[in-house]
Amino acid sequence: MVAAFFSHAVLAFGLAVEASPVTKRAVPAGVPKYVIDYAPVVRLFSADPYRPSDIGATLPNTTPQINFTTVNNIPDPLTLDNLDALNAKDGANIYLTSKQDVTTNPVWLNGVAPDSSGSIGDAIGSTIIVVDKGNGVVDAFYMYFYAYNWGGVLLGFNVGNHVGDWEHNMIRFNNGQPQQIWFSQHSNGEAFYWNAVQKEGLRPVVYSSNGSHANYATVGAQDRVLPDLDLPGVVFNDFADEGPRWDPVLNSYFYTFDAAASTFATYDETYPVKYLDFLGKLGDQQYPDSDPRQRNLLDLGLAYKFTGGPTGPKDKGLNRKNVCPDSDSFCFVRSRLDQRDVGDEIY
């Protein structure tokens, strides 16, 4: 079913824009060398029509709305340099809503396909955030942005689609050496010891799943119900493969985050920074059941075809205690890829 869907989707939605050749972006001064040396490499799902997207390109294609009503008296145009101004307009309840009906397959949702070097050209589809926690401990967050999330198939129903998609890896360093890595997956994820994950040289390989872009440490079918157990034959799977190679370092802004002050600073004064403080969602609000585009799985309210867009990087647990977000009841750090082991730590 997944293969059939994506075969159709690539034709119906159009291929992602091919990256134009550009000069390799220089990493700004001050970024710790180890943050770059050990940065993840992402393998995109081969048949996924929704490639990494330019963060700023979302703004001219969306309108700020609250409860499907346009917010007025805002900066014009909205940019990554002034997006935080929406916070004064009940920003936490604002959704950046697509100007075009997403069911008409607007081209901007497709993003940009990486070229042979792993770059998406002039598009900036990643945000790398360095958090110095003291005593030699540094957390590096590698945030990946996609303009659209195709949610998957559950019991024969397509569910969980939404405009805007932020996923991330976090690597915890101790005195410049990588110790553990987090893979975000929907509202949760998985954590591993550094030595457990696959590498391309020094760099961990991350497999971005079909449409939803959840990050996995291996290829193949991925259990979305209980990912740490990897049970066979579950009813809701993601799929990952050795698709196109994307190197987010080539298409990223770089920042630090001061957890005590809850503020960002940029390594390069030409980078926008205020968008990181926007409290709202980068995508449409969940459509009501009365909207003809919406589908309610079995009319039970358990899953919907269209859900709400995501919050931004600031809401991803940048000041977490462990490698897992603090919202997790338990943090399993796995020592092997195939399943949990006796030696795995639980926080």
N, C-alpha and C positions, 0 to 999 in steps of 0.2 A: 504493500500500500504506500509506504514512504517513497520507494523508488518511483512508483507511478505518479505520485503527487508531484515530486520534484521534476520529473521529466516534463510534466504538463506545465509546471510553474515557470521553468526556464523559458518555455516558449511563450506562455501567456504574459509574463511580467517583463520579458525582455532581459537580456543579459546585463549584468552590472557594467557600468562605464569602465573602460580600460584605463589604467593609470597612464598618464603622459610621462615621458622621460623627464626627470628633473635632476639637478645636482643634489647629491646626498646631503641632507640636512646635518649641520654640525650640532653636536651635543654641547649645550652651553657650559661655560666654565663653572666649576663648583659642584657639579653633579658627581657624587662619589663614583670612582671608576668601577667599583665592584657592582654597583647598581646597573651599569651597562654591560659589564662582562658576563653577568649571570642573568641577564634579562630574558624572559621567555620568548620563544618563537612559536607562532600560532599556525597550526595547519587547519585551514578552513574546510568545511564539508564540500566535497566535489560538486554536488548538484544543488547546493544552496544558492538561490538567486539573490539573497540579501547579504551583501558583502560589507566590510567595514565602511563607515560613512564619515564624512567631514562633520565635526560637531557643529560648527557655525552654520552649515548649510541647512540645518533644521529650522533656523529662525525665519528666513524669508518664506518658508513653506508652511508656516504655522501661525496661528492666532491665539493669544492668551484668552482663555475662557474659564469661567466658574459656573458650574451647573449648565454648561452649554450656552452661556451668555457671554458675549465678548466684553472684555475688560477695556474701558476707555481711559483716555488721558494718560497715556503711557509714552515712553520715549519712542520716537519714530525717526529712523528705523531702530528696532531692537537689535542689539549686537551682543557679542560675548563680553564686551566692555561695560554694558549697562544693564544686563539681564537681572541683576540683583535689585534694580529699582522696582521690580514687580513685587518684592516682599512687602512694600508699603501698601499694596493693593490686595491684602489678604493672600499673600504669595503662596502660603502653604497649600491653599486650595485651588491654585491656578494650574490648569493643564494647557500645555502648548499643543493646540489642536490643529490637525492637518487642514489646510485650506481646501484640499481636494478630497473627495470621498475615497477612502483607502481601498474600497472594493473595485474602483476603476483602475487600480494598479498604477498610481503615479510613479514616474520614472525615478524621482528623487529618493524613493524608498529603497532602491536597489543598491545604493552605495557605489563603491569603486573596487574593481577587481585588482589585486596586486600584480605588478609586472614581474619579470623574471628575477629581479633583485630582491623581491619581497616588499617593495614600496607601493603605496597607493598614491604616488605622485604628490601633487600639492595639497591633497586632502590631509587634514589632521584628524585622525580617528582614534587617538590614544592620549591619555593623560597619565603621566608618571609622577607619583607623589611620594616624597621621602619624609619619613617620620622618625626623628631621632628621639629615642625613648630613654637615653642616658645609659651609663655603665656599659658602653660599647654595643648596645642593642639598637638596631635600626630596622624599621619595617619599610619595605618598598612596595608600593601599590602600583600595579600595572593595570590601568583601566582601559577597556576597549568599548568603543561606541559603534552601534549599528542603528540605522534609522528605522528598522522594522524587525519585529520578532514574530516568526511563525511558530505557534505554540506546540504543534504536534497533534497526534490522533489518539483519542481515548475512546475505547468501545465503539470505534467506527465514526466518531465525531471529531471534527477539527476544533480544538479548543486552545485558549490562551494566546490568541494573537493580540499584539498591541504595537502602536507606534512608539518608537524609541526603545533602546535596549542598552543598558550598561552592564557589562560583565567584568570580572577582574581576577587577577592572581595577586597574592601577597606573598612576598618572600621575607622571612625573618632572618636577619644577619646578626652575627655576634662577632665583633672585632673584624668585620669585613668578610667573614666566611658565612655562606648560606647554610642554614640549619634546617628549616622547614618551609613548606610551600602550601598555600591554600588555593583551591580551585573553586571559584563560585559556580553554582549550578541552581538557577531559578532562585528560590528564596533560601537556599541552604548551600551545601557544597561538601567538599572532601579535603582533608589535610594529609600530607605525607612528610616523612623525613626526606631530606634532600637526596640522600643516596638511593632512595627507592625509585625515583622517577627517571624516565627516559631523557637523554640529553642529545643535543647537537653540539658537539664540542663541550663547552662549559655550560651551555644554555639549555634549560629544560624545554621539552617539547610539549605543547598544549594543544589538545584536539578540540576544536570548536564544533559543537554538534549542529545537526541539520535544523536550520531555521531559528531555533531558540538560542543558539550560540552559547549554551551552557558549556563550561570548560571541563574537560576530562583528561586523565593521565594516560588513557589507552584508547585504541580504536575499537570499533565494533558496537554492538548493542549495549546501551547503558541504562541501568535500572533507575528510573526517576522516583520510585516509591521509597526504597530503602537503599540509597546508593552505597553506603558503607558495607552492606552485606552482599551486593551484587548477585541477587537471587536470579536463577534462570526462569524464563517463561513468564515474566511479569506482564501485566496488562498495559503498562505505560512506559515506553522506552524512548530514549534519545538514540541517535546514531552518529558515530564519528568515523572519519577515515583520513587517509593520507592525502588530503586535497591540497589546493594551492597554498603555498607558503607565504605568510605575512610576517614581516618583521616590524612590530609596533614602534621600536626605537626610531625607525626612519620617519615616522609620521606622528610625532608626539610633542606635546608641551610638557615642561618639567617644572615641578613646584616642590616646596617644602610645606609641611603643615605643623603648626605649633599647637599641640593638643591642649595645653593649659589655657591659651588665649582663644583657641578655636579659630585660628586665622591662617590664611595661605599667604605664601610669598613666592614670587617667581624667580627662577634663575636667570631669566632674560627679560629685561624691561619692555621688550616689544611684544611679549606674550600677553594675551588677555587673562584676567584673573577673576573678575567680579562674577562671572557666570557660575563659579564654583560655590558661591554663597546663595544662589537662587534656591528657595525653599520648595518650589513647586515641582511639577512633573513634566518630563520631556516627552510628552505624547498625549493622545486623546484620553478623556475620561471614559470609563467603561460605559458602553452604550446601554440604555435601559432596555428592558424586555420588550417595550413597545416599539423600539427601533427595528425596522424590517431587516437590518443587517445582522441583528443579534440572534443567537441561538442559546438556549438554556438546556444543558444536557439533561435529558429525561425529565425536564421541568421540575427538577429537584433543587436547583440552585447550587449544585455541587461544582459545576464547571460551566464556563461560558465561552462562546466562540471568540468574543472580543473582551479583553480586560483593560484596566487602566495603565497608562504609561508609567515609567519608573521615576524615582527620585534620582538625584545626581550623586557624584562621588562623595560629597560630604556626609551622606547618609549611609555610607558603607562600612561604618565601624572603624574609622581611621585611628582611633585611640583604644583599640581592643587589647585586652590583657594577654590572650593567647593568640596563636596563629588563626584560630577560628574566631568568627564574630562573637561578641559577648552575648548575643541573643540566643546562641545555641545552648541547649540544656547541658549537653556534654560535648567535649571536644576530643574526638578520636584522632590521634596522629598515627597514621599507618606506616608500617615498616616494609610493606611489600605491596605490589600493584594488584595482585589477583584477589586478595581477601584480607580481612582483618586477621591479625596474628596475636599470639599470646604476649609478645613483647610490646604491643602497641600501648602507648600512653593514653590515659583518659584524664582530662582536666575537668 
